[in-house]
Amino acid sequence: MKFTLRPGDSLFAPRMIPHVWAYVGDKPGTLLLAVQPSGSLEEFFMKSCDMIRPPTPQEAEKLFAAHGMKVVGPPLTVS
């Protein structure tokens, strides 16, 4: 399934269900996540913020695995 959200919309993405998101606007936007429990995902984002460049596919796979996640497909293409 593919969803296009507008300002103020929300979407529930349950655990253990592969999903991805992309911002497609031409102006800056904000993504607000609510995660319960936060534990490992919060640490994942903190580690990601320390990166000075996008990770290689191998680095991304290792980072995801260290936080209980798995990359299951190629990068999202947006048209």
N, CA, C and O atoms as a Maestro MAE file, in Angstrom:
{
 s_m_m2io_version
 :::
 2.0.0
}

f_m_ct {
 s_m_title
 :::
 protein
 m_atom[316] {
  # First column is atom index #
  i_m_mmod_type
  r_m_x_coord
  r_m_y_coord
  r_m_z_coord
  i_m_residue_number
  s_m_chain_name
  s_m_pdb_residue_name
  s_m_pdb_atom_name
  i_m_atomic_number
  :::
  1 25 0.833 -1.179 0.000 1 A "MET " " N  " 7
  2 3 0.000 0.000 0.000 1 A "MET " " CA " 6
  3 2 0.880 1.246 0.000 1 A "MET " " C  " 6
  4 15 2.003 1.240 0.503 1 A "MET " " O  " 8
  5 25 0.349 2.284 -0.564 2 A "LYS " " N  " 7
  6 3 1.060 3.556 -0.609 2 A "LYS " " CA " 6
  7 2 0.104 4.640 -0.136 2 A "LYS " " C  " 6
  8 15 -1.039 4.705 -0.588 2 A "LYS " " O  " 8
  9 25 0.569 5.491 0.774 3 A "PHE " " N  " 7
  10 3 -0.249 6.570 1.318 3 A "PHE " " CA " 6
  11 2 0.456 7.896 1.087 3 A "PHE " " C  " 6
  12 15 1.676 7.989 1.218 3 A "PHE " " O  " 8
  13 25 -0.306 8.911 0.748 4 A "THR " " N  " 7
  14 3 0.212 10.272 0.672 4 A "THR " " CA " 6
  15 2 -0.478 11.058 1.769 4 A "THR " " C  " 6
  16 15 -1.695 11.245 1.742 4 A "THR " " O  " 8
  17 25 0.304 11.517 2.733 5 A "LEU " " N  " 7
  18 3 -0.268 12.253 3.853 5 A "LEU " " CA " 6
  19 2 -0.124 13.748 3.637 5 A "LEU " " C  " 6
  20 15 0.832 14.213 3.016 5 A "LEU " " O  " 8
  21 25 -1.065 14.477 4.149 6 A "ARG " " N  " 7
  22 3 -1.075 15.944 4.081 6 A "ARG " " CA " 6
  23 2 -0.802 16.489 5.483 6 A "ARG " " C  " 6
  24 15 -0.875 15.738 6.456 6 A "ARG " " O  " 8
  25 25 -0.492 17.773 5.602 7 A "PRO " " N  " 7
  26 3 -0.267 18.340 6.932 7 A "PRO " " CA " 6
  27 2 -1.411 18.002 7.886 7 A "PRO " " C  " 6
  28 15 -2.584 18.190 7.566 7 A "PRO " " O  " 8
  29 25 -1.044 17.500 9.062 8 A "GLY " " N  " 7
  30 3 -2.032 17.139 10.074 8 A "GLY " " CA " 6
  31 2 -2.482 15.690 10.022 8 A "GLY " " C  " 6
  32 15 -3.115 15.214 10.965 8 A "GLY " " O  " 8
  33 25 -2.172 14.969 8.940 9 A "ASP " " N  " 7
  34 3 -2.540 13.558 8.826 9 A "ASP " " CA " 6
  35 2 -1.639 12.700 9.704 9 A "ASP " " C  " 6
  36 15 -0.564 13.132 10.119 9 A "ASP " " O  " 8
  37 25 -2.089 11.486 9.981 10 A "SER " " N  " 7
  38 3 -1.274 10.545 10.737 10 A "SER " " CA " 6
  39 2 -1.436 9.147 10.145 10 A "SER " " C  " 6
  40 15 -2.394 8.868 9.424 10 A "SER " " O  " 8
  41 25 -0.497 8.292 10.457 11 A "LEU " " N  " 7
  42 3 -0.502 6.926 9.960 11 A "LEU " " CA " 6
  43 2 0.073 6.021 11.036 11 A "LEU " " C  " 6
  44 15 1.081 6.360 11.655 11 A "LEU " " O  " 8
  45 25 -0.551 4.882 11.264 12 A "PHE " " N  " 7
  46 3 -0.068 3.905 12.231 12 A "PHE " " CA " 6
  47 2 0.704 2.825 11.482 12 A "PHE " " C  " 6
  48 15 0.175 2.210 10.556 12 A "PHE " " O  " 8
  49 25 1.953 2.594 11.880 13 A "ALA " " N  " 7
  50 3 2.787 1.552 11.283 13 A "ALA " " CA " 6
  51 2 3.135 0.548 12.379 13 A "ALA " " C  " 6
  52 15 4.015 0.817 13.196 13 A "ALA " " O  " 8
  53 25 2.467 -0.595 12.414 14 A "PRO " " N  " 7
  54 3 2.707 -1.556 13.497 14 A "PRO " " CA " 6
  55 2 4.099 -2.183 13.438 14 A "PRO " " C  " 6
  56 15 4.723 -2.266 12.381 14 A "PRO " " O  " 8
  57 25 4.556 -2.615 14.594 15 A "ARG " " N  " 7
  58 3 5.843 -3.305 14.679 15 A "ARG " " CA " 6
  59 2 5.830 -4.562 13.816 15 A "ARG " " C  " 6
  60 15 4.786 -5.169 13.577 15 A "ARG " " O  " 8
  61 25 7.010 -4.925 13.364 16 A "MET " " N  " 7
  62 3 7.235 -6.153 12.609 16 A "MET " " CA " 6
  63 2 6.556 -6.167 11.236 16 A "MET " " C  " 6
  64 15 6.473 -7.219 10.603 16 A "MET " " O  " 8
  65 25 6.082 -5.038 10.779 17 A "ILE " " N  " 7
  66 3 5.511 -4.905 9.437 17 A "ILE " " CA " 6
  67 2 6.456 -3.999 8.645 17 A "ILE " " C  " 6
  68 15 6.602 -2.827 8.990 17 A "ILE " " O  " 8
  69 25 7.105 -4.516 7.586 18 A "PRO " " N  " 7
  70 3 8.033 -3.675 6.820 18 A "PRO " " CA " 6
  71 2 7.336 -2.406 6.323 18 A "PRO " " C  " 6
  72 15 6.218 -2.455 5.812 18 A "PRO " " O  " 8
  73 25 8.023 -1.266 6.485 19 A "HIS " " N  " 7
  74 3 7.475 0.001 6.013 19 A "HIS " " CA " 6
  75 2 8.620 0.975 5.755 19 A "HIS " " C  " 6
  76 15 9.749 0.767 6.200 19 A "HIS " " O  " 8
  77 25 8.307 2.020 5.041 20 A "VAL " " N  " 7
  78 3 9.283 3.056 4.704 20 A "VAL " " CA " 6
  79 2 8.519 4.363 4.529 20 A "VAL " " C  " 6
  80 15 7.312 4.360 4.284 20 A "VAL " " O  " 8
  81 25 9.222 5.464 4.657 21 A "TRP " " N  " 7
  82 3 8.589 6.757 4.437 21 A "TRP " " CA " 6
  83 2 9.555 7.654 3.686 21 A "TRP " " C  " 6
  84 15 10.767 7.437 3.712 21 A "TRP " " O  " 8
  85 25 9.017 8.660 3.017 22 A "ALA " " N  " 7
  86 3 9.828 9.653 2.303 22 A "ALA " " CA " 6
  87 2 9.089 10.975 2.304 22 A "ALA " " C  " 6
  88 15 7.867 11.014 2.160 22 A "ALA " " O  " 8
  89 25 9.822 12.043 2.465 23 A "TYR " " N  " 7
  90 3 9.247 13.383 2.359 23 A "TYR " " CA " 6
  91 2 9.344 13.818 0.903 23 A "TYR " " C  " 6
  92 15 10.424 13.760 0.315 23 A "TYR " " O  " 8
  93 25 8.231 14.253 0.311 24 A "VAL " " N  " 7
  94 3 8.216 14.597 -1.110 24 A "VAL " " CA " 6
  95 2 7.863 16.059 -1.370 24 A "VAL " " C  " 6
  96 15 7.631 16.433 -2.520 24 A "VAL " " O  " 8
  97 25 7.816 16.889 -0.340 25 A "GLY " " N  " 7
  98 3 7.475 18.298 -0.516 25 A "GLY " " CA " 6
  99 2 8.640 19.110 -1.057 25 A "GLY " " C  " 6
  100 15 9.778 18.642 -1.087 25 A "GLY " " O  " 8
  101 25 8.342 20.330 -1.483 26 A "ASP " " N  " 7
  102 3 9.397 21.213 -1.976 26 A "ASP " " CA " 6
  103 2 9.798 22.259 -0.932 26 A "ASP " " C  " 6
  104 15 10.695 23.066 -1.177 26 A "ASP " " O  " 8
  105 25 9.142 22.246 0.219 27 A "LYS " " N  " 7
  106 3 9.486 23.125 1.339 27 A "LYS " " CA " 6
  107 2 9.860 22.235 2.525 27 A "LYS " " C  " 6
  108 15 9.484 21.063 2.553 27 A "LYS " " O  " 8
  109 25 10.592 22.770 3.503 28 A "PRO " " N  " 7
  110 3 10.939 21.959 4.679 28 A "PRO " " CA " 6
  111 2 9.688 21.397 5.352 28 A "PRO " " C  " 6
  112 15 8.635 22.036 5.366 28 A "PRO " " O  " 8
  113 25 9.816 20.214 5.899 29 A "GLY " " N  " 7
  114 3 8.696 19.571 6.564 29 A "GLY " " CA " 6
  115 2 9.123 18.990 7.899 29 A "GLY " " C  " 6
  116 15 10.300 19.029 8.259 29 A "GLY " " O  " 8
  117 25 8.167 18.457 8.621 30 A "THR " " N  " 7
  118 3 8.414 17.864 9.930 30 A "THR " " CA " 6
  119 2 7.759 16.504 9.994 30 A "THR " " C  " 6
  120 15 6.618 16.329 9.569 30 A "THR " " O  " 8
  121 25 8.488 15.541 10.529 31 A "LEU " " N  " 7
  122 3 7.943 14.210 10.776 31 A "LEU " " CA " 6
  123 2 7.930 14.008 12.280 31 A "LEU " " C  " 6
  124 15 8.966 14.118 12.935 31 A "LEU " " O  " 8
  125 25 6.778 13.716 12.820 32 A "LEU " " N  " 7
  126 3 6.640 13.474 14.250 32 A "LEU " " CA " 6
  127 2 6.368 11.993 14.453 32 A "LEU " " C  " 6
  128 15 5.372 11.461 13.963 32 A "LEU " " O  " 8
  129 25 7.266 11.328 15.183 33 A "LEU " " N  " 7
  130 3 7.119 9.902 15.471 33 A "LEU " " CA " 6
  131 2 6.768 9.703 16.931 33 A "LEU " " C  " 6
  132 15 7.301 10.380 17.810 33 A "LEU " " O  " 8
  133 25 5.878 8.780 17.176 34 A "ALA " " N  " 7
  134 3 5.581 8.348 18.541 34 A "ALA " " CA " 6
  135 2 5.889 6.858 18.581 34 A "ALA " " C  " 6
  136 15 5.261 6.072 17.870 34 A "ALA " " O  " 8
  137 25 6.846 6.469 19.404 35 A "VAL " " N  " 7
  138 3 7.297 5.084 19.468 35 A "VAL " " CA " 6
  139 2 7.186 4.598 20.904 35 A "VAL " " C  " 6
  140 15 7.642 5.262 21.835 35 A "VAL " " O  " 8
  141 25 6.571 3.426 21.076 36 A "GLN " " N  " 7
  142 3 6.397 2.876 22.414 36 A "GLN " " CA " 6
  143 2 6.677 1.386 22.392 36 A "GLN " " C  " 6
  144 15 5.968 0.678 21.677 36 A "GLN " " O  " 8
  145 25 7.629 0.862 23.100 37 A "PRO " " N  " 7
  146 3 8.621 1.585 23.881 37 A "PRO " " CA " 6
  147 2 9.711 2.138 22.971 37 A "PRO " " C  " 6
  148 15 9.948 1.597 21.891 37 A "PRO " " O  " 8
  149 25 10.366 3.192 23.388 38 A "SER " " N  " 7
  150 3 11.320 3.870 22.512 38 A "SER " " CA " 6
  151 2 12.684 3.191 22.450 38 A "SER " " C  " 6
  152 15 13.283 3.120 21.377 38 A "SER " " O  " 8
  153 25 13.179 2.697 23.562 39 A "GLY " " N  " 7
  154 3 14.471 2.036 23.714 39 A "GLY " " CA " 6
  155 2 15.387 1.963 22.517 39 A "GLY " " C  " 6
  156 15 16.146 2.897 22.257 39 A "GLY " " O  " 8
  157 25 15.328 0.865 21.783 40 A "SER " " N  " 7
  158 3 16.270 0.598 20.716 40 A "SER " " CA " 6
  159 2 16.116 1.555 19.535 40 A "SER " " C  " 6
  160 15 17.114 1.931 18.921 40 A "SER " " O  " 8
  161 25 14.894 1.954 19.207 41 A "LEU " " N  " 7
  162 3 14.708 2.863 18.077 41 A "LEU " " CA " 6
  163 2 15.269 4.242 18.386 41 A "LEU " " C  " 6
  164 15 15.840 4.892 17.510 41 A "LEU " " O  " 8
  165 25 15.111 4.691 19.622 42 A "GLU " " N  " 7
  166 3 15.685 5.979 20.014 42 A "GLU " " CA " 6
  167 2 17.204 5.939 19.860 42 A "GLU " " C  " 6
  168 15 17.803 6.888 19.356 42 A "GLU " " O  " 8
  169 25 17.821 4.851 20.291 43 A "GLU " " N  " 7
  170 3 19.276 4.699 20.149 43 A "GLU " " CA " 6
  171 2 19.672 4.662 18.667 43 A "GLU " " C  " 6
  172 15 20.696 5.228 18.284 43 A "GLU " " O  " 8
  173 25 18.867 4.005 17.841 44 A "PHE " " N  " 7
  174 3 19.113 3.955 16.396 44 A "PHE " " CA " 6
  175 2 19.166 5.370 15.815 44 A "PHE " " C  " 6
  176 15 20.078 5.697 15.056 44 A "PHE " " O  " 8
  177 25 18.188 6.208 16.174 45 A "PHE " " N  " 7
  178 3 18.171 7.578 15.654 45 A "PHE " " CA " 6
  179 2 19.351 8.395 16.182 45 A "PHE " " C  " 6
  180 15 19.917 9.207 15.449 45 A "PHE " " O  " 8
  181 25 19.721 8.192 17.431 46 A "MET " " N  " 7
  182 3 20.868 8.918 17.991 46 A "MET " " CA " 6
  183 2 22.141 8.552 17.231 46 A "MET " " C  " 6
  184 15 22.938 9.430 16.901 46 A "MET " " O  " 8
  185 25 22.336 7.271 16.953 47 A "LYS " " N  " 7
  186 3 23.514 6.832 16.185 47 A "LYS " " CA " 6
  187 2 23.456 7.396 14.770 47 A "LYS " " C  " 6
  188 15 24.479 7.813 14.226 47 A "LYS " " O  " 8
  189 25 22.261 7.412 14.167 48 A "SER " " N  " 7
  190 3 22.114 7.928 12.808 48 A "SER " " CA " 6
  191 2 22.465 9.412 12.736 48 A "SER " " C  " 6
  192 15 23.043 9.864 11.747 48 A "SER " " O  " 8
  193 25 22.120 10.170 13.772 49 A "CYS " " N  " 7
  194 3 22.400 11.606 13.802 49 A "CYS " " CA " 6
  195 2 23.893 11.898 13.881 49 A "CYS " " C  " 6
  196 15 24.333 12.988 13.515 49 A "CYS " " O  " 8
  197 25 24.669 10.939 14.353 50 A "ASP " " N  " 7
  198 3 26.112 11.122 14.451 50 A "ASP " " CA " 6
  199 2 26.821 10.935 13.114 50 A "ASP " " C  " 6
  200 15 27.998 11.275 12.996 50 A "ASP " " O  " 8
  201 25 26.138 10.407 12.113 51 A "MET " " N  " 7
  202 3 26.760 10.133 10.812 51 A "MET " " CA " 6
  203 2 27.033 11.431 10.061 51 A "MET " " C  " 6
  204 15 26.234 12.367 10.106 51 A "MET " " O  " 8
  205 25 28.164 11.475 9.375 52 A "ILE " " N  " 7
  206 3 28.517 12.670 8.602 52 A "ILE " " CA " 6
  207 2 28.259 12.469 7.108 52 A "ILE " " C  " 6
  208 15 28.452 13.383 6.307 52 A "ILE " " O  " 8
  209 25 27.820 11.261 6.743 53 A "ARG " " N  " 7
  210 3 27.482 10.946 5.355 53 A "ARG " " CA " 6
  211 2 26.470 9.799 5.378 53 A "ARG " " C  " 6
  212 15 26.349 9.102 6.385 53 A "ARG " " O  " 8
  213 25 25.744 9.600 4.274 54 A "PRO " " N  " 7
  214 3 24.833 8.454 4.230 54 A "PRO " " CA " 6
  215 2 25.630 7.148 4.363 54 A "PRO " " C  " 6
  216 15 26.743 7.051 3.847 54 A "PRO " " O  " 8
  217 25 25.078 6.162 5.040 55 A "PRO " " N  " 7
  218 3 25.805 4.903 5.199 55 A "PRO " " CA " 6
  219 2 25.829 4.103 3.903 55 A "PRO " " C  " 6
  220 15 24.942 4.237 3.061 55 A "PRO " " O  " 8
  221 25 26.856 3.270 3.755 56 A "THR " " N  " 7
  222 3 26.871 2.323 2.646 56 A "THR " " CA " 6
  223 2 25.774 1.287 2.921 56 A "THR " " C  " 6
  224 15 25.304 1.187 4.055 56 A "THR " " O  " 8
  225 25 25.364 0.524 1.923 57 A "PRO " " N  " 7
  226 3 24.371 -0.523 2.194 57 A "PRO " " CA " 6
  227 2 24.815 -1.480 3.307 57 A "PRO " " C  " 6
  228 15 23.992 -1.909 4.116 57 A "PRO " " O  " 8
  229 25 26.086 -1.811 3.351 58 A "GLN " " N  " 7
  230 3 26.593 -2.712 4.387 58 A "GLN " " CA " 6
  231 2 26.545 -2.052 5.763 58 A "GLN " " C  " 6
  232 15 26.189 -2.701 6.747 58 A "GLN " " O  " 8
  233 25 26.896 -0.782 5.839 59 A "GLU " " N  " 7
  234 3 26.826 -0.054 7.112 59 A "GLU " " CA " 6
  235 2 25.384 0.075 7.584 59 A "GLU " " C  " 6
  236 15 25.104 -0.084 8.773 59 A "GLU " " O  " 8
  237 25 24.470 0.361 6.667 60 A "ALA " " N  " 7
  238 3 23.052 0.488 7.021 60 A "ALA " " CA " 6
  239 2 22.523 -0.839 7.550 60 A "ALA " " C  " 6
  240 15 21.818 -0.869 8.558 60 A "ALA " " O  " 8
  241 25 22.860 -1.934 6.878 61 A "GLU " " N  " 7
  242 3 22.405 -3.254 7.313 61 A "GLU " " CA " 6
  243 2 22.902 -3.560 8.725 61 A "GLU " " C  " 6
  244 15 22.157 -4.084 9.553 61 A "GLU " " O  " 8
  245 25 24.160 -3.230 8.993 62 A "LYS " " N  " 7
  246 3 24.743 -3.474 10.319 62 A "LYS " " CA " 6
  247 2 24.070 -2.601 11.383 62 A "LYS " " C  " 6
  248 15 23.762 -3.086 12.472 62 A "LYS " " O  " 8
  249 25 23.839 -1.327 11.082 63 A "LEU " " N  " 7
  250 3 23.193 -0.407 12.020 63 A "LEU " " CA " 6
  251 2 21.770 -0.859 12.328 63 A "LEU " " C  " 6
  252 15 21.362 -0.889 13.489 63 A "LEU " " O  " 8
  253 25 21.019 -1.208 11.293 64 A "PHE " " N  " 7
  254 3 19.651 -1.687 11.496 64 A "PHE " " CA " 6
  255 2 19.650 -2.946 12.355 64 A "PHE " " C  " 6
  256 15 18.880 -3.042 13.311 64 A "PHE " " O  " 8
  257 25 20.506 -3.912 12.024 65 A "ALA " " N  " 7
  258 3 20.544 -5.185 12.754 65 A "ALA " " CA " 6
  259 2 20.880 -4.975 14.228 65 A "ALA " " C  " 6
  260 15 20.349 -5.670 15.094 65 A "ALA " " O  " 8
  261 25 21.762 -4.017 14.512 66 A "ALA " " N  " 7
  262 3 22.154 -3.742 15.896 66 A "ALA " " CA " 6
  263 2 20.982 -3.224 16.730 66 A "ALA " " C  " 6
  264 15 21.046 -3.218 17.959 66 A "ALA " " O  " 8
  265 25 19.913 -2.790 16.062 67 A "HIS " " N  " 7
  266 3 18.756 -2.231 16.762 67 A "HIS " " CA " 6
  267 2 17.481 -3.018 16.466 67 A "HIS " " C  " 6
  268 15 16.375 -2.487 16.566 67 A "HIS " " O  " 8
  269 25 17.649 -4.294 16.098 68 A "GLY " " N  " 7
  270 3 16.510 -5.186 15.934 68 A "GLY " " CA " 6
  271 2 15.688 -4.979 14.679 68 A "GLY " " C  " 6
  272 15 14.523 -5.374 14.627 68 A "GLY " " O  " 8
  273 25 16.291 -4.354 13.652 69 A "MET " " N  " 7
  274 3 15.564 -4.107 12.407 69 A "MET " " CA " 6
  275 2 16.330 -4.727 11.249 69 A "MET " " C  " 6
  276 15 17.487 -5.120 11.397 69 A "MET " " O  " 8
  277 25 15.682 -4.811 10.104 70 A "LYS " " N  " 7
  278 3 16.303 -5.411 8.930 70 A "LYS " " CA " 6
  279 2 15.921 -4.612 7.698 70 A "LYS " " C  " 6
  280 15 14.752 -4.276 7.509 70 A "LYS " " O  " 8
  281 25 16.905 -4.306 6.856 71 A "VAL " " N  " 7
  282 3 16.639 -3.669 5.572 71 A "VAL " " CA " 6
  283 2 16.105 -4.761 4.653 71 A "VAL " " C  " 6
  284 15 16.788 -5.762 4.436 71 A "VAL " " O  " 8
  285 25 14.909 -4.595 4.110 72 A "VAL " " N  " 7
  286 3 14.274 -5.669 3.341 72 A "VAL " " CA " 6
  287 2 14.113 -5.334 1.858 72 A "VAL " " C  " 6
  288 15 13.477 -6.093 1.126 72 A "VAL " " O  " 8
  289 25 14.660 -4.247 1.414 73 A "GLY " " N  " 7
  290 3 14.525 -3.914 -0.006 73 A "GLY " " CA " 6
  291 2 15.476 -2.799 -0.390 73 A "GLY " " C  " 6
  292 15 16.214 -2.282 0.449 73 A "GLY " " O  " 8
  293 25 15.456 -2.434 -1.655 74 A "PRO " " N  " 7
  294 3 16.306 -1.330 -2.119 74 A "PRO " " CA " 6
  295 2 15.790 0.004 -1.586 74 A "PRO " " C  " 6
  296 15 14.659 0.083 -1.107 74 A "PRO " " O  " 8
  297 25 16.610 1.051 -1.666 75 A "PRO " " N  " 7
  298 3 16.142 2.377 -1.231 75 A "PRO " " CA " 6
  299 2 14.859 2.767 -1.972 75 A "PRO " " C  " 6
  300 15 14.655 2.402 -3.130 75 A "PRO " " O  " 8
  301 25 14.013 3.508 -1.283 76 A "LEU " " N  " 7
  302 3 12.742 3.958 -1.848 76 A "LEU " " CA " 6
  303 2 12.989 4.945 -2.975 76 A "LEU " " C  " 6
  304 15 13.785 5.871 -2.821 76 A "LEU " " O  " 8
  305 25 12.323 4.763 -4.096 77 A "THR " " N  " 7
  306 3 12.374 5.750 -5.169 77 A "THR " " CA " 6
  307 2 11.092 6.568 -5.109 77 A "THR " " C  " 6
  308 15 10.005 6.036 -4.886 77 A "THR " " O  " 8
  309 25 11.240 7.852 -5.310 78 A "VAL " " N  " 7
  310 3 10.101 8.760 -5.232 78 A "VAL " " CA " 6
  311 2 9.974 9.477 -6.551 78 A "VAL " " C  " 6
  312 15 10.947 10.023 -7.071 78 A "VAL " " O  " 8
  313 25 8.756 9.475 -7.097 79 A "SER " " N  " 7
  314 3 8.554 10.185 -8.363 79 A "SER " " CA " 6
  315 2 7.472 11.219 -8.229 79 A "SER " " C  " 6
  316 15 7.162 11.917 -9.194 79 A "SER " " O  " 8
  :::
 }
 m_bond[315] {
  # First column is bond index #
  i_m_from
  i_m_to
  i_m_order
  :::
  1 1 2 1
  2 2 3 1
  3 3 4 2
  4 3 5 1
  5 5 6 1
  6 6 7 1
  7 7 8 2
  8 7 9 1
  9 9 10 1
  10 10 11 1
  11 11 12 2
  12 11 13 1
  13 13 14 1
  14 14 15 1
  15 15 16 2
  16 15 17 1
  17 17 18 1
  18 18 19 1
  19 19 20 2
  20 19 21 1
  21 21 22 1
  22 22 23 1
  23 23 24 2
  24 23 25 1
  25 25 26 1
  26 26 27 1
  27 27 28 2
  28 27 29 1
  29 29 30 1
  30 30 31 1
  31 31 32 2
  32 31 33 1
  33 33 34 1
  34 34 35 1
  35 35 36 2
  36 35 37 1
  37 37 38 1
  38 38 39 1
  39 39 40 2
  40 39 41 1
  41 41 42 1
  42 42 43 1
  43 43 44 2
  44 43 45 1
  45 45 46 1
  46 46 47 1
  47 47 48 2
  48 47 49 1
  49 49 50 1
  50 50 51 1
  51 51 52 2
  52 51 53 1
  53 53 54 1
  54 54 55 1
  55 55 56 2
  56 55 57 1
  57 57 58 1
  58 58 59 1
  59 59 60 2
  60 59 61 1
  61 61 62 1
  62 62 63 1
  63 63 64 2
  64 63 65 1
  65 65 66 1
  66 66 67 1
  67 67 68 2
  68 67 69 1
  69 69 70 1
  70 70 71 1
  71 71 72 2
  72 71 73 1
  73 73 74 1
  74 74 75 1
  75 75 76 2
  76 75 77 1
  77 77 78 1
  78 78 79 1
  79 79 80 2
  80 79 81 1
  81 81 82 1
  82 82 83 1
  83 83 84 2
  84 83 85 1
  85 85 86 1
  86 86 87 1
  87 87 88 2
  88 87 89 1
  89 89 90 1
  90 90 91 1
  91 91 92 2
  92 91 93 1
  93 93 94 1
  94 94 95 1
  95 95 96 2
  96 95 97 1
  97 97 98 1
  98 98 99 1
  99 99 100 2
  100 99 101 1
  101 101 102 1
  102 102 103 1
  103 103 104 2
  104 103 105 1
  105 105 106 1
  106 106 107 1
  107 107 108 2
  108 107 109 1
  109 109 110 1
  110 110 111 1
  111 111 112 2
  112 111 113 1
  113 113 114 1
  114 114 115 1
  115 115 116 2
  116 115 117 1
  117 117 118 1
  118 118 119 1
  119 119 120 2
  120 119 121 1
  121 121 122 1
  122 122 123 1
  123 123 124 2
  124 123 125 1
  125 125 126 1
  126 126 127 1
  127 127 128 2
  128 127 129 1
  129 129 130 1
  130 130 131 1
  131 131 132 2
  132 131 133 1
  133 133 134 1
  134 134 135 1
  135 135 136 2
  136 135 137 1
  137 137 138 1
  138 138 139 1
  139 139 140 2
  140 139 141 1
  141 141 142 1
  142 142 143 1
  143 143 144 2
  144 143 145 1
  145 145 146 1
  146 146 147 1
  147 147 148 2
  148 147 149 1
  149 149 150 1
  150 150 151 1
  151 151 152 2
  152 151 153 1
  153 153 154 1
  154 154 155 1
  155 155 156 2
  156 155 157 1
  157 157 158 1
  158 158 159 1
  159 159 160 2
  160 159 161 1
  161 161 162 1
  162 162 163 1
  163 163 164 2
  164 163 165 1
  165 165 166 1
  166 166 167 1
  167 167 168 2
  168 167 169 1
  169 169 170 1
  170 170 171 1
  171 171 172 2
  172 171 173 1
  173 173 174 1
  174 174 175 1
  175 175 176 2
  176 175 177 1
  177 177 178 1
  178 178 179 1
  179 179 180 2
  180 179 181 1
  181 181 182 1
  182 182 183 1
  183 183 184 2
  184 183 185 1
  185 185 186 1
  186 186 187 1
  187 187 188 2
  188 187 189 1
  189 189 190 1
  190 190 191 1
  191 191 192 2
  192 191 193 1
  193 193 194 1
  194 194 195 1
  195 195 196 2
  196 195 197 1
  197 197 198 1
  198 198 199 1
  199 199 200 2
  200 199 201 1
  201 201 202 1
  202 202 203 1
  203 203 204 2
  204 203 205 1
  205 205 206 1
  206 206 207 1
  207 207 208 2
  208 207 209 1
  209 209 210 1
  210 210 211 1
  211 211 212 2
  212 211 213 1
  213 213 214 1
  214 214 215 1
  215 215 216 2
  216 215 217 1
  217 217 218 1
  218 218 219 1
  219 219 220 2
  220 219 221 1
  221 221 222 1
  222 222 223 1
  223 223 224 2
  224 223 225 1
  225 225 226 1
  226 226 227 1
  227 227 228 2
  228 227 229 1
  229 229 230 1
  230 230 231 1
  231 231 232 2
  232 231 233 1
  233 233 234 1
  234 234 235 1
  235 235 236 2
  236 235 237 1
  237 237 238 1
  238 238 239 1
  239 239 240 2
  240 239 241 1
  241 241 242 1
  242 242 243 1
  243 243 244 2
  244 243 245 1
  245 245 246 1
  246 246 247 1
  247 247 248 2
  248 247 249 1
  249 249 250 1
  250 250 251 1
  251 251 252 2
  252 251 253 1
  253 253 254 1
  254 254 255 1
  255 255 256 2
  256 255 257 1
  257 257 258 1
  258 258 259 1
  259 259 260 2
  260 259 261 1
  261 261 262 1
  262 262 263 1
  263 263 264 2
  264 263 265 1
  265 265 266 1
  266 266 267 1
  267 267 268 2
  268 267 269 1
  269 269 270 1
  270 270 271 1
  271 271 272 2
  272 271 273 1
  273 273 274 1
  274 274 275 1
  275 275 276 2
  276 275 277 1
  277 277 278 1
  278 278 279 1
  279 279 280 2
  280 279 281 1
  281 281 282 1
  282 282 283 1
  283 283 284 2
  284 283 285 1
  285 285 286 1
  286 286 287 1
  287 287 288 2
  288 287 289 1
  289 289 290 1
  290 290 291 1
  291 291 292 2
  292 291 293 1
  293 293 294 1
  294 294 295 1
  295 295 296 2
  296 295 297 1
  297 297 298 1
  298 298 299 1
  299 299 300 2
  300 299 301 1
  301 301 302 1
  302 302 303 1
  303 303 304 2
  304 303 305 1
  305 305 306 1
  306 306 307 1
  307 307 308 2
  308 307 309 1
  309 309 310 1
  310 310 311 1
  311 311 312 2
  312 311 313 1
  313 313 314 1
  314 314 315 1
  315 315 316 2
  :::
 }
}
